[in-house]
Amino acid sequence: MAVTKAAAGRNPGMNVDTKLVRELAEMLSETGLTEIEVEDGERKIRVARGAVAIAPPLAAAPAVPTAPPAAAPAAAPEADLAPDHANAIKSPMVGTVYLAAEPGGPNFVAIGDSVKKGDTLVIIEAMKVMNPITADRAGTVTHVLVDNAQPVEFDQPLVVIA
């Protein structure tokens, strides 16, 4: 992947963090995603299969989240998103979900477990950072909608708490 001259010409003083671009490209390959975008202050880098784009600094406009790309084949089927999953805890990011703290360790939760607000349900690895996803309310786990080490999309249902 390379930055096109058109993209580089927009802001000649911008230094491209090639290590970050390579990490993002690796993440695309590992997760099967079609694109990923990161923002660091005034710098925004978007990596998509076959292209890299560097956006010029934005004026003081608020960041608007973009719609996620089409769900990956590993995403929960629409039939699983029936009304009884209305209480699902959804993924706040794109990444890889892990059901346990370490390989071979016990899962954070299982169907039938009681959880309290703040209990860790799963971990999502994004950009080599482990992000705990916690219960936003107390209740009982009725469904675990993802498999261990599965790629997940933004807003994908993970665990249902009733």
N, C-alpha and C positions, 0 to 999 in steps of 0.2 A: 504494500500500500504506500502511496506517496501523496503528498499534499500538492494539489494542482497549482500551477503558476497563478491562475486567476484567484484562488483562495489566498495564496501567499501574498499576492500583490495588493490585496485590500488593506493590509496593515503591515507594511514592511518592517516595522519595529518589533513585531510579535515573534517571540521565540517559541518554536514548537517543541513540546516535551515528547520526544519520540519514544521514550520508555513508556509513558502513559498511553500513547497511541497503540503501541505494541501490546500492552496489557489489555486494553479495551478490545483489540482485535482477537486476542487469545480468548477473552471472555465470550465473544460472539461465537467462536468456534466451539468452545466447551459447552455452551448453553443452547446452541441452535437458534439463537436470536438473530434477527435481521439487522438491527441497529441498536446503538446505545449512545446516550448523550450525557456529558458531564459538564458542570459549570464550576468555575473557580474564580470568584471575584468577577472581573470584567471579561475573562476568557471563557469561551464555550467551545467544547470539542464534541463533534458528532461523528461517530464511526459507523458506517453501514457496510454491508457486504459489497465489496468492489469499489468503495469510495470513502474518502475522509473529507470532512468539511470543517473549516474553522470559521466561526461566525465572528463578525466584527463586534466590538463592545456595544452593548445596548444602551440606549438613553435610559432615564430613570423609569422605564416601564416595568411593571411588576411581572415576575416570571409566571407564565401560564403553562400548566402542565399539558403535555401533548397526549393524545390518545395512544395507548400502547399498540404495538404491532399485533397482527392477528395472532391468536393464541397458538402456542406450540402444540404439536400432537400430544405431548404428555399432559396438557392441561385437562382439568376435570371436564368430562362430557356435559353437554347442556342438560341431559337428563338428571345429572347429579345436582343441578342447581335448582331443584324443585323448591317450592315455598318453605318446606321444612328446613332449608338451609339459609333462611333469612337471617339467622343469628350467627352466621359464619364470621370468623376472624379472617380478614383478608390481608394479603401480602402488601406491605407498604412500598415494596421495591422489587426490582428484577434481580434474580440471583439463583442460588442453589439452596434448597431447603434440607435441613438435617433434623431428624426426629430425636436424636440423642446428642449428648455433649461430646461424646467420643465414639469412634468406631467400636462396635461390640458392647457399648454401654447401654443401660436401660433407657427406654424412650422417656421423654419429659412427661408425656401424658398418653393415656390409652382410653379407648371408649369405656365409658362408665366411671371414669375418675372424676372426683369433685375438685374444682379449682377455685382459687381465690383471685380477686383482682390483683394483677401484678405477677402472677405465677408465669413462668416461662412455659410456652407451649411448644415452640420449635425455634430453630436458629436458621437465619438466612445469611449465607455467605455472599457478599457483594464486594467486588474489588479487593478481595483477600481480607475483608473485615467481617468478623462474625457478629451478626446483629440479632440479639434475642427478640423474639416476638412474644409479647406477653398478653395475658387475658385482660380484657378491658372491663370485665365484670366477673362476679362469682357465678358458679353454676356447675353443670355436669357436662362432660364431653360426650356428645352423641355421635359425632362422626369425625374421622381424621381423613381428609380429602386428598392428601398427597402421600407420596412414597418417599422414603429416605433417599437423599442425593438426587432428587428430581429437580430439574430446572423449573422455576416458577416465574410468572409474569406479574407485573404491577396489578393490584386489585384482584388477584386470583384467590378464591376461597381456600383456606388452609384447614381450619378446625372449626367445628360447630359446637357452640356452648348453649345449652338450653337452661 
